């Protein structure tokens, strides 16, 4: 009976159980942090920069040339869902409706427009920050 238990324990042992203590934890943590955003490279950093330039309570519209797609395939829905997480404390406003049509009425609620991988010009908004991944506009009137 004891021999069988020892045999089962020995067979169940995985080398990972030892490797985990020698892993580069900082590198692993960085890769796991980026993992949920891998479908839209650069999006996480862009939204963190938007977060740094806005305050809690601000309304941020999310603009992109992407079309709506099933949530986890990487379209506008994916961008919008991830932006809501990274911009917690702000009202995140969609600019694309369920039928892939623009929702210009939603722009009236926004103080800012975060344009991911696109250039945008909207009346009453001015560019306050630009990066390789997009621009951030602020309402000026």
C-alpha positions as CSV (number, residue, x, y, z in Angstrom):
1,X,0.0,0.0,0.0
2,X,2.8,2.5,1.0
3,X,4.8,1.4,-2.1
4,X,1.8,2.1,-4.3
5,X,1.4,5.6,-2.8
6,X,5.1,6.4,-3.3
7,X,4.9,5.1,-7.0
8,X,1.8,7.3,-7.7
9,X,3.6,10.4,-6.1
10,X,6.7,9.7,-8.1
11,X,4.8,9.3,-11.3
12,X,2.8,12.5,-10.7
13,X,6.0,14.6,-10.1
14,X,6.5,17.2,-12.8
15,X,9.9,19.0,-13.5
16,X,7.9,22.3,-13.5
17,X,7.6,22.0,-9.7
18,X,11.3,22.7,-9.4
19,X,11.7,25.1,-12.4
20,X,9.1,27.4,-10.9
21,X,11.7,28.4,-8.2
22,X,14.3,29.4,-10.9
23,X,12.1,31.3,-13.3
24,X,12.6,34.9,-14.2
25,X,9.6,36.2,-12.3
26,X,9.7,39.7,-13.6
27,X,9.7,38.5,-17.2
28,X,6.9,36.1,-16.5
29,X,4.9,38.8,-14.8
30,X,5.4,41.2,-17.7
31,X,4.3,38.5,-20.2
32,X,1.2,37.6,-18.2
33,X,0.3,41.3,-17.8
34,X,0.4,41.8,-21.6
35,X,-1.4,38.5,-22.4
36,X,-5.0,39.8,-22.3
37,X,-4.1,42.6,-24.8
38,X,-2.1,40.5,-27.3
39,X,-4.8,40.8,-30.0
40,X,-4.3,44.6,-30.1
41,X,-0.5,45.3,-29.7
42,X,0.3,48.6,-28.1
43,X,-3.3,49.1,-26.9
44,X,-2.6,48.6,-23.3
45,X,0.2,51.1,-23.2
46,X,-1.9,53.6,-25.2
47,X,-4.8,53.3,-22.8
48,X,-2.5,53.7,-19.8
49,X,-1.2,56.9,-21.3
50,X,-4.8,58.1,-21.8
51,X,-5.5,57.2,-18.2
52,X,-2.5,59.3,-17.1
53,X,-3.8,62.3,-19.0
54,X,-7.4,62.1,-17.8
55,X,-9.1,62.1,-14.4
56,X,-11.7,60.0,-12.6
57,X,-15.1,61.1,-13.7
58,X,-14.0,62.2,-17.2
59,X,-15.9,60.8,-20.2
60,X,-13.6,59.2,-22.8
61,X,-15.0,58.2,-26.2
62,X,-13.1,55.3,-27.9
63,X,-12.5,55.8,-31.6
64,X,-11.0,53.3,-34.0
65,X,-11.3,52.2,-37.6
66,X,-12.0,48.7,-36.4
67,X,-15.4,47.1,-37.0
68,X,-17.5,45.3,-34.4
69,X,-16.7,41.6,-34.2
70,X,-17.4,38.8,-31.7
71,X,-15.9,40.0,-28.4
72,X,-12.8,37.9,-28.2
73,X,-11.8,38.0,-31.9
74,X,-10.1,41.4,-31.7
75,X,-12.5,43.9,-33.2
76,X,-14.0,47.1,-31.8
77,X,-15.8,45.2,-29.0
78,X,-12.5,43.8,-27.8
79,X,-11.0,47.3,-27.8
80,X,-13.9,48.8,-26.0
81,X,-14.1,46.0,-23.3
82,X,-10.4,46.3,-22.6
83,X,-10.5,50.1,-22.5
84,X,-13.2,50.0,-19.9
85,X,-11.0,47.9,-17.7
86,X,-7.9,50.2,-18.1
87,X,-9.9,53.4,-17.8
88,X,-11.7,52.4,-14.6
89,X,-13.2,55.4,-12.9
90,X,-13.9,57.2,-16.2
91,X,-17.0,56.9,-18.3
92,X,-16.0,55.0,-21.4
93,X,-18.2,55.9,-24.4
94,X,-18.6,53.7,-27.5
95,X,-18.6,55.5,-30.9
96,X,-19.7,52.4,-32.9
97,X,-23.2,51.0,-32.5
98,X,-24.4,47.4,-32.7
99,X,-24.9,47.7,-36.5
100,X,-21.3,49.0,-37.1
101,X,-22.7,52.5,-37.6
102,X,-21.1,55.5,-36.0
103,X,-22.8,56.9,-32.9
104,X,-22.2,60.6,-33.2
105,X,-24.7,61.3,-30.4
106,X,-22.4,59.6,-28.0
107,X,-19.7,62.1,-28.7
108,X,-21.8,64.8,-26.9
109,X,-21.1,63.0,-23.6
110,X,-17.3,62.9,-24.1
111,X,-14.7,65.2,-22.7
112,X,-12.0,63.3,-24.5
113,X,-11.6,61.1,-27.5
114,X,-9.0,58.3,-27.5
115,X,-8.3,57.4,-31.1
116,X,-6.6,54.0,-31.2
117,X,-4.6,53.5,-34.5
118,X,-6.4,56.3,-36.3
119,X,-6.4,60.0,-36.8
120,X,-9.5,61.8,-35.8
121,X,-10.7,65.3,-36.2
122,X,-13.9,66.3,-34.4
123,X,-15.4,69.8,-34.1
124,X,-14.8,71.2,-30.7
125,X,-11.8,68.8,-29.9
126,X,-8.1,69.5,-30.1
127,X,-5.2,67.1,-30.0
128,X,-3.4,67.1,-26.6
129,X,-1.2,64.1,-27.0
130,X,0.0,61.8,-29.8
131,X,1.8,58.5,-29.8
132,X,2.6,55.8,-32.4
133,X,-0.6,54.0,-31.4
134,X,-3.0,56.9,-31.6
135,X,-4.0,60.4,-30.4
136,X,-5.9,61.8,-27.5
137,X,-8.3,64.8,-28.1
138,X,-9.8,67.0,-25.5
139,X,-13.0,69.1,-25.7
140,X,-12.1,72.7,-26.1
141,X,-15.6,74.3,-26.3
